[in-house]
Amino acid sequence: MKYLSIYQQIIENEFKQNGNQEFFKKGDIKNEEARIIEVSILNPSLENNQLYAIFQDKYHRLSVEEFKKGLQNVNLDTITKRKYIAIRVEKAGKDFSHLLDGDKRSVKAFSDYMDHMMERDSEKRRIYFKAKYLFVYLQTLDHLYSEKLDKLLSKYIENFCVKMLHTIYRAVCKEMNVSYKKNAKEVMSQTKQALEIAPEEIKNDETLDKDAQIENLKFQIENYQNTLQLIQSLFDDLRESVDESAKDAQNIAISQFFTTLNSNEFGNLLDNLRIVEKSFAQIRENHVVIPKEVAPLVIIFKQLTKFIDSYGIEPIDQVERVFEATSEQIAKYNYTGNPFMDDTEKKQVVVTAPGWKYKDMIISMPTVRGREED
């Protein structure tokens, strides 16, 4: 295969970076998800108990109840779902093989699979894990089997697989000198889908023992990191898709990208980043020792801050700054509080959201609140 070496090298690089990470305890069902996917995709028409018999005969690792729970975890717990996914994964596997062979016609066909990576099932609207399904299927093909990929798939979840698949696709397209680039609308759609997979927040589940909480935290931190890397890759697609001579169009595209990230729909990502930064700063000022299990989370937020700063995104104002102003003086702010009686009245206000700008373009206006509301 013409580009098999690219596929192998990217897997090798990922294994060097992440191969020694351990996120699940020995005996955790999540360790067996790749095996469960394998059995399900290769035998889509069988009932759950028949699948379990095949699984046990080959791996001898789970009880019946654990296997059923695993099927639910990977969203392949019905014959309808398995048949639907098996057909699409098999076709995507053929398209992927043709892509590595250098067949330019396969670029569009495989891109269609990637564009629908975050598809949801029609029954309960749960996300299918189509990147992980595909990698597991590729592992059943002798010419694409990789022991190192096998180890990675036993540890990592969907966003990691999406990121790795995206990296392979971009690298092969570059070698083929074929355009793989997306427009702003496509990138934002895929970014939204990537964020939907990531957990909304890291919760401290007090029902778990300390070791289980640490394992859960490490798992979620890795998912956030994979999400960030995937978004970075998607944004690279957007940046590269803009012609170097069209600087104005590029600036507008970048501004729109970050405007969307700081919208309510995306959880006001830029504003909340500053809140988190302040929290970490207070922890340092109080000389609180951050547990080593949480330390990677600090690194992830620093990476996200660096990512934003690298594109020249700047805050307009400073959170918690207090000042006195008339209604005219805060015309360029979002204001919450009691209305001004007239143009001469002054109120003390406090900045609650800094607002953001890219060069001379406003991404979001800063927000102030009347002090009488406190």
Residue, then its C-alpha position, 0 to 999 in steps of 0.5 A: m500500500k502506497y501510504l501504509s507507512i504514514y498510517q503506521q508512523i502516526i500510530e507509532n507516534e501516538f503509542k510513544q506519547n500515550g502507550n504507557q498511560e493507564f486510565f481504567k482499573k484492571g477488570d473495568i469493563k471499559n478495558e474490553e470495549a474494543r473486543i466487544i465492538e469487534v465481536s459486534i461488528l463481525n457478527p451483527s445479526l446475532e442475538n446478545n447471548q450468542l455474541y457473548a458466547i463468541f466473546q467468552d470463547k475467544y477472550h474469557r473475560l466478562s460475566v453475562e451482565e458485564f458483557k451486556k453493560g459493555l454493549q450498552n456502553v459502546n451503543l451496540d446493544t441491539i441487532t438493528k444498531r449493529k447491522y446499521i453500523a456494520i454496513r457503514v464501517e465495512k464500506a469505510g474500511k474499504d474506502f480507507s484501504h483505497l485511500l492508503d493505496g493512493d486512490k484519489r477517488s476514495v478521498k471524497a468517499f472517506s470524507d463522507y464517513m468522517d463528516h458524519m462521525m458524531e451521528r446519533d442512533s434513532e432510538k435514544r439519540r445516543i452518539y455512535f462511536k464511529a471512529k473507534y468502530l472503524f479502528v477496531y474493524l481495521q484491526t481485523l484486516d491482516h494488512l492493517y493490524s497493529e499491535k500498538l494500535d490494539k493496545l491504544l484502543s483498549k485504553y482510549i475513547e472516541n475523541f482520541c480515535v477521531k483525532m487520530l483518524h483525522t491526523i491520518y486522513r490529513a497526512v495522506c491527503k497532503e502526500m496525494n496533493v489533494s485538498y482536504k480542507k473545510n470551510a468555516k461552517e463545516v469546521m464549526s459543525q465538527t467542533k460542536q460535535a467534538l465538544e458534545i462528546a466531551p463530558e460537560e464537567i468534571k464532577n467529584d462523585e462522592t459515592l466512589d472511593k478515592d482510587a475510583q475518583i482518581e481513575n475517573l478524573k484521569f479518564q475525563i482529563e484525557n478526554y478533555q485533552n483529546t477534545l482540545q487536540l481535535i479542535q486544534s486540528l479542525f482549526d488548522d483545517l480552517r486556517e489552511s483553507v483560507d488563501e494567504s492573499a485573502k487576509d481580510a477573509q482570514n481575519i473574519a473567519i478567525s473572529q467568527f470561530f472564536t465568537t462561536l466558541n464564546s457563545n452560550e451554545f458553547g458554554n462561553l468558553l473564553d469567559n469561563l477560561r478566565i474564571v478557571e485561571k483565577s481559581f488556580a491563581q487563588i489556589r497558588e496564592n493560598h499555597v494549596v498543594i494541588p493533588k498530582e492526580v489533578a495536575p494534568l488538568v492545570i496543564i490542559f487549561k494552560q494549553l487551551t490558554k496558549f491556543i487562544d493567545s496564539y491567535g491574538i485573542e485578547p480580553i477587552d476589560q478586566v473581570e472584577r474591575v469596579f468603576e463609576a459610569t453613566s449610561e453613555q459611558i457603558a454603551k459598549y458594555n452589556y449591562t445588567g442592573n437597575p435602569f439609569m434614571d437619566d443621562t447624568e446619573k452615575k452608578q458603580v458597576v463591576v465587570t463580570a465578563p471581560g469581552w474579547k477582541y481579535k485585532d480590531m474586531i469585537i468577538s464579544m462585548p464585556t459585561v458589567r453589573g450594577r453594584e446595587e445588585d450584589 
